[in-house]
Amino acid sequence: MIGTVHAPPSLLSDLFTPAHVRATLEKFRPTAVGVEAMPEWLAAGVFFPVTYEAQEVAVPWAEEHSVPVYGIDWQEPQVARADQTPSVASPQSIQELLRRARATASSLLQQTQSPQRNLFGWINGRVGRRAIGRWYHPGPEASDELRAEVAAMAHRNDRVVERILEAARRHPGGRLAVVIGGLHKPDLDAKLALHLEVRVVQLEDLPPIGDGDVAAARRPRDAVAIANECLDGSGFWANPRGVDRKRVERWLAYLASTSPNSPAEEYFRARLHAVRGEYDEAKALLLPLAVSTNQEPLAYRGQNWFWLHLLGVSQRARVEMGRLCDLQGRRTEAVRWYRLALEELRANPPKRISAPASAMLNWYNQNLQRSYQEGMDVLALLLREPYTNELDGARPVEVPRGRNLLADPSSQMSAKWRHRAQPTDVARYERGDGTSLVVECRKDEAGPCYWAHSVAVAGEGEYVLAGDIETEGLSEQATVALCVQCRNAAGKQIGFASTAQVPGQFAPSHEWTSIGVRFTAPAGTAKLVTFAMLNGRGTARFRSVRLVAVPVGTAIHP
């Protein structure tokens, strides 16, 4: 059982890398491989976005060595899951989760500060197995929510054991390596040990895996994935200044030595220049890529949680060229690049995955479509074009004092930081007439900050939520959005929609820009709660936030 860290964390640090998993496979030399994918998904080439170690390490290794691969995961939406617990957790459950989070963080911190600095060895070693395994044995003070989460994971592991044994029986006397998330490993180890037909082997039973073994197990696709996550993924957008640029440079040097003239290496080299503020150097590398038709993917299979990951080399180069031209004040050139990127994105929507229907597959396809729509929304926003989802003749929802929701005095705000000794306003009207709203989050505070407004509606219907935004001093990792919750008569959320979560890097600074989203309120909706949201540091201004009911059969163009 090879316990892993899922992506993106597995791509952000050398404490655990894909090469560690590949080196272990080389040492163990299995005659069969199991991966964290459901059998029907594996047959269709579908993987979770987080399981880089499955689709880009274990499966290719098995294919290179002519070793059969089995999907051993099991998912059943009817089983109790943590994300089905009440949206407002009890104080007891919150304290329990915090206590366990601190304990886990303490163990990880001790490991990362040790001389070895080997998170992979810790997860797959005796100390890590014991520390992680304690999660499956909550104490008497544990909350009902935590107990339900543990029960659901243990039940899932029971089904995974059945599939592991089924695969093992096809190879009597053979060696089966299962690559799976580290949280599963201690429970699976214990349950498999009860079956006398198999012998569970641990990492310490194999010949030691040294730095040379890990270095030899690197692959160019690892370098692309690491650069992608560190410069165009959550690793960058969540904390731009926290990215280890020297580490990225080392991986790009490795990519250049193994794949000369790689478009991926040239693109990410340009992104490094851009991050340093060296815009002309970045554009010199980007221009040949931006005018090419190279659609080489920069993301790995299944990576679809962020819209940039859906773009190939030339499309990303065009977006980045536009952004750099904008930063240099060359607006006409920026618009040309943005428009090229948007036209190509519209002409090449992602293909929905066809596999046996399931709740998990529906989630996958919805996530794919959401990322695609978000990409088109962000590019349209970068073009500063008016939001066009409002047609002449569309009737406004009846709200007090007219169409502009900001003008309604019944609106609510996250007005106070209650944990502070001196509470401060975070949302306020800039003008008394309610035509302009400011949502602000200063350095010593934390988001999200929002303005909210409730509108009573009768049942299902189609709507557009739109408004104008501008920003000031927004941090790169901050996001701005308009969103809406659909609630039933009991106040329970039964639907949700949001405009693109515009990152600070792309947010319009000192310039009003239109954003919007079209959505369908499900049957049973009694109230729509709209939000003007800022999550992160900086200031966002919202103007003329409008909620419009769309007549049935109206064709609306994004």
DOZA-602623 format. One record per residue (C-alpha): residue number from 0; x, y, z negated; residue in one letter. Coordinates in steps of 0.001 Angstrom, whole numbers, m for minus. Each point is the difference from the previous one (the first is absolute). Layout:
// DOZA-602623
(NUM,(X,Y,Z),A)
...
// end
This chain:
// DOZA-602623
(0,(0,0,0),M)
(1,(1743,3166,1218),I)
(2,(m1494,2880,m1989),G)
(3,(35,3289,1888),T)
(4,(m643,3708,m282),V)
(5,(m2499,1133,2618),H)
(6,(520,2947,2338),A)
(7,(439,2900,m199),P)
(8,(2069,m379,m3245),P)
(9,(2003,m2863,1554),S)
(10,(1201,2466,2655),L)
(11,(904,2865,m2310),L)
(12,(2818,m1463,m2078),S)
(13,(2904,m2401,332),D)
(14,(m1044,m1640,m3294),L)
(15,(m2309,m2147,2108),F)
(16,(266,m193,3776),T)
(17,(m1401,m2247,2728),P)
(18,(3518,m1394,386),A)
(19,(m209,m1521,m3498),H)
(20,(m2953,m2130,1113),V)
(21,(1710,m959,3256),R)
(22,(3217,m961,m1822),A)
(23,(m1997,m2251,m2341),T)
(24,(m1592,m1759,2965),L)
(25,(3470,m558,1420),E)
(26,(1183,m1567,m3278),K)
(27,(m3067,m2192,m509),F)
(28,(m410,m988,3682),R)
(29,(m3682,m993,m319),P)
(30,(m1663,m2451,2363),T)
(31,(m3235,2035,m282),A)
(32,(m895,3554,m1027),V)
(33,(m3107,1397,m1687),G)
(34,(m888,3706,144),V)
(35,(m2496,2289,m1730),E)
(36,(m2551,m3,2790),A)
(37,(m3293,m1813,345),M)
(38,(185,m2905,2481),P)
(39,(m2512,1561,2386),E)
(40,(1870,3313,m115),W)
(41,(3338,m1650,699),L)
(42,(m1502,m1798,2996),A)
(43,(m1149,3367,1368),A)
(44,(3308,1741,m795),G)
(45,(m1588,2187,m2702),V)
(46,(1818,992,m3192),F)
(47,(m549,2308,m2937),F)
(48,(1665,3414,473),P)
(49,(2125,m576,m3120),V)
(50,(1463,m3444,786),T)
(51,(3055,980,2061),Y)
(52,(1806,m2992,m1506),E)
(53,(m2554,m2292,1665),A)
(54,(m442,1360,3527),Q)
(55,(3518,1361,506),E)
(56,(2167,m2350,m2080),V)
(57,(m1495,m3430,m710),A)
(58,(m1948,m512,3240),V)
(59,(2843,1089,2346),P)
(60,(2490,m2091,m2025),W)
(61,(m2239,m3048,361),A)
(62,(m424,614,3726),E)
(63,(3782,340,489),E)
(64,(565,m3330,m1791),H)
(65,(m2989,m1833,1537),S)
(66,(m1588,m394,m3433),V)
(67,(m3814,m121,m372),P)
(68,(m1710,2868,m1847),V)
(69,(m3138,m279,m2139),Y)
(70,(m2327,2685,m1275),G)
(71,(m496,m867,m3659),I)
(72,(m1906,3046,m1278),D)
(73,(m3651,m5,m1035),W)
(74,(m2369,2944,m309),Q)
(75,(m3653,m115,m990),E)
(76,(m1877,3275,m471),P)
(77,(m2630,m1636,m2262),Q)
(78,(2614,m591,m2721),V)
(79,(289,2768,m2602),A)
(80,(2649,2516,1014),R)
(81,(1556,2951,m1736),A)
(82,(m1282,2403,2667),D)
(83,(m3585,m1089,m771),Q)
(84,(164,1127,m3620),T)
(85,(m1912,3135,m1065),P)
(86,(1457,3202,1383),S)
(87,(266,1465,m3515),V)
(88,(2067,m2338,m2148),A)
(89,(m388,m167,m3762),S)
(90,(2636,1636,m2207),P)
(91,(940,m3497,m1177),Q)
(92,(700,m1192,3541),S)
(93,(1961,3137,854),I)
(94,(2195,m378,m3077),Q)
(95,(533,m3682,792),E)
(96,(1022,710,3597),L)
(97,(2334,2784,m1132),L)
(98,(1575,m2214,m2648),R)
(99,(651,m2789,2481),R)
(100,(1221,2481,2627),A)
(101,(2510,1411,m2496),R)
(102,(1173,m3503,m934),A)
(103,(479,m979,3646),T)
(104,(1702,3313,789),A)
(105,(2332,m503,m2963),S)
(106,(990,m3461,1249),S)
(107,(594,1316,3522),L)
(108,(1969,2970,m1314),L)
(109,(2245,m2238,m2078),Q)
(110,(611,m2162,3052),Q)
(111,(776,2890,2338),T)
(112,(2430,1431,m2541),Q)
(113,(1827,m3306,m439),S)
(114,(3410,m527,1635),P)
(115,(m1472,m2475,2511),Q)
(116,(m2718,2349,1316),R)
(117,(m1727,m2978,1613),N)
(118,(m3770,212,m175),L)
(119,(m355,m3009,2292),F)
(120,(2030,m2146,m2387),G)
(121,(m1970,1307,m2976),W)
(122,(m3419,m844,1527),I)
(123,(1187,m3481,927),N)
(124,(2016,m592,m3183),G)
(125,(m984,m1278,m3441),R)
(126,(m309,3435,m1659),V)
(127,(m2175,1443,2743),G)
(128,(m2218,m3065,193),R)
(129,(m668,208,m3737),R)
(130,(m663,3760,80),A)
(131,(m2358,m192,2992),I)
(132,(m1646,m3173,m1285),G)
(133,(m1177,1775,m3173),R)
(134,(m2506,1912,2135),W)
(135,(m2001,m3234,353),Y)
(136,(m462,m250,m3795),H)
(137,(m1723,3185,m1186),P)
(138,(m286,410,m3760),G)
(139,(m3181,258,m2058),P)
(140,(22,3790,371),E)
(141,(m170,m218,3809),A)
(142,(m2881,1697,1790),S)
(143,(m2718,m1821,1944),D)
(144,(1284,1636,3200),E)
(145,(3499,m1394,m483),L)
(146,(m1328,m3462,m871),R)
(147,(m2105,24,3178),A)
(148,(3028,1010,2072),E)
(149,(2137,m2778,m1504),V)
(150,(m2790,m2557,519),A)
(151,(m388,1013,3643),A)
(152,(3751,m299,645),M)
(153,(197,m3373,m1767),A)
(154,(m2936,m1278,2052),H)
(155,(1649,1202,3193),R)
(156,(3236,m1729,m1054),N)
(157,(m1907,m3275,m552),D)
(158,(m1115,82,3627),R)
(159,(3520,956,1142),V)
(160,(1395,m3054,m1827),V)
(161,(m2428,m2206,1925),E)
(162,(1244,1417,3293),R)
(163,(3653,m333,m1025),I)
(164,(m520,m3667,m880),L)
(165,(m1851,m584,3257),E)
(166,(2962,1423,1948),A)
(167,(2515,m1979,m2090),A)
(168,(m1790,m3286,646),R)
(169,(566,475,3710),R)
(170,(3761,m147,m632),H)
(171,(702,m2852,m2445),P)
(172,(3556,234,m1307),G)
(173,(375,3453,1509),G)
(174,(608,3479,m1395),R)
(175,(m2743,2652,m12),L)
(176,(886,3654,m635),A)
(177,(m2950,2227,m936),V)
(178,(545,3751,394),V)
(179,(m2532,1807,m2207),I)
(180,(m406,3059,m2239),G)
(181,(1928,m168,m3267),G)
(182,(m3143,304,m2149),L)
(183,(m1217,m3388,1310),H)
(184,(3253,m1859,m597),K)
(185,(m49,m845,m3753),P)
(186,(m3586,m1284,119),D)
(187,(589,m2010,3186),L)
(188,(3240,m1452,m1394),D)
(189,(m1822,m1241,m3111),A)
(190,(m2948,m1446,1910),K)
(191,(2136,m1729,2626),L)
(192,(2154,m1548,m2740),A)
(193,(m3081,m1980,m1116),L)
(194,(27,m1894,3311),H)
(195,(2519,m2841,m136),L)
(196,(130,m290,3789),E)
(197,(1999,3248,238),V)
(198,(3076,1392,m1755),R)
(199,(125,3765,m489),V)
(200,(3464,1410,735),V)
(201,(1113,3366,m1381),Q)
(202,(2479,2507,1374),L)
(203,(2572,m1012,m2624),E)
(204,(m124,m3580,1374),D)
(205,(1373,1181,3362),L)
(206,(3564,984,854),P)
(207,(532,3619,m1146),P)
(208,(m1087,2720,2431),I)
(209,(2711,2655,164),G)
(210,(266,3432,1561),D)
(211,(1580,m1545,3089),G)
(212,(m2973,m2330,456),D)
(213,(m2424,2915,m252),V)
(214,(2046,2121,2435),A)
(215,(97,m2868,2507),A)
(216,(m3780,m383,m272),A)
(217,(m744,3577,1105),R)
(218,(m1817,499,3294),R)
(219,(m499,3063,2242),P)
(220,(m3769,m151,m613),R)
(221,(706,488,m3726),D)
(222,(1901,3200,802),A)
(223,(m2911,1305,2100),V)
(224,(m2519,m842,m2736),A)
(225,(2125,1644,m2709),I)
(226,(572,3171,2039),A)
(227,(m3690,81,923),N)
(228,(m1100,m239,m3632),E)
(229,(2624,2429,m1314),C)
(230,(m495,2681,2675),L)
(231,(m3512,m497,1409),D)
(232,(m1774,m1988,m2700),G)
(233,(m1198,203,m3577),S)
(234,(3587,67,m1256),G)
(235,(473,3372,1712),F)
(236,(m3420,1591,m286),W)
(237,(m425,m943,m3678),A)
(238,(3389,1387,m997),N)
(239,(2071,1530,2834),P)
(240,(2840,1066,m2265),R)
(241,(149,m3420,m1614),G)
(242,(1020,m1811,3174),V)
(243,(3559,m1304,m133),D)
(244,(1259,1517,3258),R)
(245,(3435,m1572,m276),K)
(246,(m1653,m3405,m206),R)
(247,(m2070,778,3095),V)
(248,(3172,1100,1785),E)
(249,(1659,m3327,m867),R)
(250,(m2915,m1947,1446),W)
(251,(m55,2143,3141),L)
(252,(3740,m569,429),A)
(253,(m670,m3737,m266),Y)
(254,(m2801,319,2582),L)
(255,(2304,1908,2379),A)
(256,(2693,m2674,m337),S)
(257,(m2410,m2884,691),T)
(258,(m2345,1681,2501),S)
(259,(1941,2650,1977),P)
(260,(m2106,2737,1631),N)
(261,(m3030,m1043,m2017),S)
(262,(m2893,2489,467),P)
(263,(m1019,m706,m3587),A)
(264,(3455,947,m1285),E)
(265,(m34,3215,2054),E)
(266,(m3466,948,m1250),Y)
(267,(810,m551,m3675),F)
(268,(3367,1710,425),R)
(269,(m1983,3000,1264),A)
(270,(m2316,m229,m3024),R)
(271,(3037,118,m2302),L)
(272,(1166,3193,1742),H)
(273,(m3508,1456,m397),A)
(274,(m105,m840,m3712),V)
(275,(3293,1863,m415),R)
(276,(m1413,3018,1837),G)
(277,(2179,m577,3076),E)
(278,(m2834,562,2466),Y)
(279,(1989,570,3203),D)
(280,(2054,m3152,m539),E)
(281,(m3191,m1946,m631),A)
(282,(m1700,1328,3143),K)
(283,(3006,m902,2149),A)
(284,(m441,m3655,m1008),L)
(285,(m3808,89,199),L)
(286,(m421,1569,3447),L)
(287,(1056,m3063,2078),P)
(288,(m2277,m2179,m2134),L)
(289,(m2931,2415,188),A)
(290,(13,113,3815),V)
(291,(369,m3765,304),S)
(292,(m2745,m2622,133),T)
(293,(1645,m2160,m2672),N)
(294,(m2733,m1561,m2128),Q)
(295,(2339,m2084,m2145),E)
(296,(m1712,m320,m3398),P)
(297,(1837,1409,m2990),L)
(298,(m2290,m1591,m2562),A)
(299,(m17,m3698,m840),Y)
(300,(m2892,m2355,672),R)
(301,(m3044,832,m2082),G)
(302,(1290,3380,m1227),Q)
(303,(m3027,2214,535),N)
(304,(m672,2022,m3161),W)
(305,(1449,3261,1392),F)
(306,(m849,1430,3410),W)
(307,(3620,647,1029),L)
(308,(612,m3744,m196),H)
(309,(m2372,m527,2933),L)
(310,(2200,2117,2296),L)
(311,(2822,m1318,2159),G)
(312,(3357,1682,626),V)
(313,(m1093,2562,2607),S)
(314,(m3207,927,m1838),Q)
(315,(1806,605,m3279),R)
(316,(2700,1984,1785),A)
(317,(m2684,2278,1494),R)
(318,(m1607,608,m3405),V)
(319,(3376,784,m1533),E)
(320,(971,2275,2908),M)
(321,(m3227,1917,m522),G)
(322,(581,296,m3736),R)
(323,(3571,1259,444),L)
(324,(m1067,2512,2659),C)
(325,(m2660,1236,m2430),D)
(326,(2587,395,m2740),L)
(327,(2161,2039,2408),Q)
(328,(m2930,2254,954),G)
(329,(m261,m1427,3534),R)
(330,(m3767,m480,m145),R)
(331,(m649,m413,3749),T)
(332,(2497,m2859,259),E)
(333,(m1405,m1581,m3181),A)
(334,(m3538,m22,1409),V)
(335,(1209,m1702,3187),R)
(336,(1636,m2832,m1959),W)
(337,(m2963,m421,m2351),Y)
(338,(m2400,m164,2924),R)
(339,(2069,m2669,1764),L)
(340,(82,m2094,m3168),A)
(341,(m3745,395,m598),L)
(342,(m950,m861,3579),E)
(343,(2080,m3166,m79),E)
(344,(m1367,m1017,m3403),L)
(345,(m3581,459,1198),R)
(346,(728,m2103,3093),A)
(347,(1470,m2881,m2026),N)
(348,(m2222,m856,m2973),P)
(349,(1189,m2925,m2142),P)
(350,(m1454,m3402,733),K)
(351,(m2204,m1483,m2674),R)
(352,(1272,m3329,m1270),I)
(353,(m2143,m2962,994),S)
(354,(m7,m2805,m2553),A)
(355,(m2636,m1863,m2031),P)
(356,(m2167,2674,m1642),A)
(357,(705,766,m3641),S)
(358,(m155,2930,m2385),A)
(359,(3810,224,81),M)
(360,(92,99,3796),L)
(361,(m2669,2713,27),N)
(362,(2163,1975,m2422),W)
(363,(3015,m459,2274),Y)
(364,(m1848,1234,3087),N)
(365,(m1529,2921,m1890),Q)
(366,(3436,1014,m1245),N)
(367,(1337,m186,3553),L)
(368,(m2828,2176,1321),Q)
(369,(332,2468,m2895),R)
(370,(3709,505,696),S)
(371,(m713,511,3697),Y)
(372,(m2729,2574,m674),Q)
(373,(2228,1755,m2515),E)
(374,(2728,303,2628),G)
(375,(m2380,1641,2455),M)
(376,(m1300,2302,m2752),D)
(377,(3487,1118,m1044),V)
(378,(1113,625,3581),L)
(379,(m3166,1986,710),A)
(380,(687,1994,m3156),L)
(381,(3564,677,1134),L)
(382,(m1439,1398,3219),L)
(383,(m2015,2467,m2172),R)
(384,(m3096,m658,2109),E)
(385,(m3472,589,m1457),P)
(386,(m1664,m3124,m1356),Y)
(387,(m2486,m1005,2741),T)
(388,(m2215,m2478,m1829),N)
(389,(m2635,2692,m495),E)
(390,(m2329,443,2980),L)
(391,(m2458,2751,716),D)
(392,(m3367,m1099,m1341),G)
(393,(1378,m2072,m2856),A)
(394,(m2032,986,m3043),R)
(395,(1695,1012,m3249),P)
(396,(m800,m1954,m3127),V)
(397,(m2271,2061,m2228),E)
(398,(2176,1437,m2753),V)
(399,(m625,3049,m2153),P)
(400,(1122,3200,1699),R)
(401,(635,m1527,3423),G)
(402,(2593,m2046,1846),R)
(403,(3199,917,m1812),N)
(404,(259,m2318,m2991),L)
(405,(2641,2232,m1567),L)
(406,(m2655,2681,m514),A)
(407,(m2134,m2207,m2269),D)
(408,(498,1013,m3663),P)
(409,(m896,m3540,m1188),S)
(410,(3305,m1392,1313),S)
(411,(2348,m1671,m2484),Q)
(412,(3773,147,m246),M)
(413,(2780,m1889,m1736),S)
(414,(389,3329,m1775),A)
(415,(2033,m948,m3066),K)
(416,(3015,m2125,m790),W)
(417,(m1387,m1349,m3256),R)
(418,(3255,m1675,m1075),H)
(419,(1761,3372,m177),R)
(420,(105,2155,m3109),A)
(421,(m1041,2969,2164),Q)
(422,(m2446,m1245,2700),P)
(423,(394,1745,3351),T)
(424,(m2224,407,3015),D)
(425,(993,m2107,3003),V)
(426,(m2914,904,2297),A)
(427,(m1383,3499,367),R)
(428,(m1804,2209,2464),Y)
(429,(2262,2502,1705),E)
(430,(m2948,2259,795),R)
(431,(m3179,379,m1980),G)
(432,(m2254,m816,2949),D)
(433,(1223,m3601,27),G)
(434,(1356,111,3542),T)
(435,(3535,m975,m974),S)
(436,(1097,m2546,m2600),L)
(437,(3496,m464,m1420),V)
(438,(1140,m3345,m1433),V)
(439,(3406,309,m1611),E)
(440,(2352,m2399,m1776),C)
(441,(3069,1540,m1597),R)
(442,(3356,m1577,m827),K)
(443,(m852,m988,m3556),D)
(444,(m3289,m1649,887),E)
(445,(m1146,m3094,1872),A)
(446,(m2774,m698,2537),G)
(447,(m2419,m692,1315),P)
(448,(m1745,3383,m155),C)
(449,(m3352,500,1624),Y)
(450,(m3199,1931,527),W)
(451,(m3169,m2102,166),A)
(452,(m3574,592,1113),H)
(453,(m3080,m2265,m102),S)
(454,(m2719,m64,2657),V)
(455,(m3191,m2034,m383),A)
(456,(m929,m2040,3086),V)
(457,(m2655,m2589,801),A)
(458,(1447,m3365,1032),G)
(459,(2388,m877,2772),E)
(460,(1063,2413,2697),G)
(461,(2888,1284,2065),E)
(462,(1883,3119,m1047),Y)
(463,(3009,2159,749),V)
(464,(2060,1582,m2792),L)
(465,(2215,2777,1348),A)
(466,(1901,3046,m1199),G)
(467,(3045,2191,464),D)
(468,(3237,m334,m1969),I)
(469,(3306,1789,m429),E)
(470,(2819,m712,m2413),T)
(471,(2842,1748,m1789),E)
(472,(3075,m1514,m1647),G)
(473,(m1286,m3549,408),L)
(474,(2473,m2695,m997),S)
(475,(813,m2540,2713),E)
(476,(m1636,m2847,m1919),Q)
(477,(m3239,1929,m730),A)
(478,(m3167,m725,1992),T)
(479,(m3068,2100,818),V)
(480,(m3396,m1335,1053),A)
(481,(m3745,409,20),L)
(482,(m1805,m3121,m1163),C)
(483,(m3479,m1127,m966),V)
(484,(m1474,m2647,m2303),Q)
(485,(m3386,m1563,787),C)
(486,(m1790,m774,m3268),R)
(487,(m3280,m1773,m722),N)
(488,(m2716,1133,m2415),A)
(489,(1909,m1555,m2913),A)
(490,(3081,2025,859),G)
(491,(2034,m2987,1233),K)
(492,(2302,575,2978),Q)
(493,(m1159,m2100,2964),I)
(494,(1955,1690,2786),G)
(495,(2993,2261,605),F)
(496,(1454,2012,2876),A)
(497,(2977,2320,314),S)
(498,(1732,2187,2524),T)
(499,(3618,m864,660),A)
(500,(2054,223,m3198),Q)
(501,(2168,2730,1488),V)
(502,(3561,m258,m1425),P)
(503,(1752,3179,m1039),G)
(504,(2521,m488,2813),Q)
(505,(m2813,458,2553),F)
(506,(m2335,2332,m1910),A)
(507,(m737,3398,1598),P)
(508,(1879,2684,m1933),S)
(509,(m1480,3524,m36),H)
(510,(m2261,m826,2945),E)
(511,(m3663,m1023,m122),W)
(512,(m630,m3394,1626),T)
(513,(m3196,m2015,385),S)
(514,(m330,m3550,m1315),I)
(515,(m2991,m2316,m215),G)
(516,(m1356,m3524,m130),V)
(517,(m3116,m1656,1373),R)
(518,(m1502,m2705,m2242),F)
(519,(m3120,m2087,m581),T)
(520,(m1630,16,m3423),A)
(521,(m1270,m3532,m742),P)
(522,(m3569,m925,m913),A)
(523,(m769,903,m3600),G)
(524,(2016,3232,38),T)
(525,(m1616,2627,m2223),A)
(526,(2868,2451,m372),K)
(527,(3058,1101,1957),L)
(528,(2843,1355,m2131),V)
(529,(2489,1947,2092),T)
(530,(3546,788,m1127),F)
(531,(2668,2485,1071),A)
(532,(3065,m1881,m1249),M)
(533,(3652,800,m592),L)
(534,(2184,m2822,m1289),N)
(535,(3485,1289,m789),G)
(536,(1810,3290,m587),R)
(537,(m857,3221,1797),G)
(538,(m2985,2079,1041),T)
(539,(m2795,m878,2429),A)
(540,(m2739,2379,1151),R)
(541,(m3309,m1209,1368),F)
(542,(m2440,2131,1982),R)
(543,(m3561,m644,1152),S)
(544,(m400,m3648,m1054),V)
(545,(m3064,m1288,1879),R)
(546,(m2096,m3174,m211),L)
(547,(m2063,m569,3131),V)
(548,(m2582,m2688,729),A)
(549,(485,m1434,3499),V)
(550,(m3177,m657,2037),P)
(551,(m450,m3666,938),V)
(552,(1556,m873,3348),G)
(553,(2218,3080,191),T)
(554,(3310,m686,1747),A)
(555,(2841,1683,m1823),I)
(556,(3522,198,1342),H)
(557,(2954,m36,m2421),P)
// end
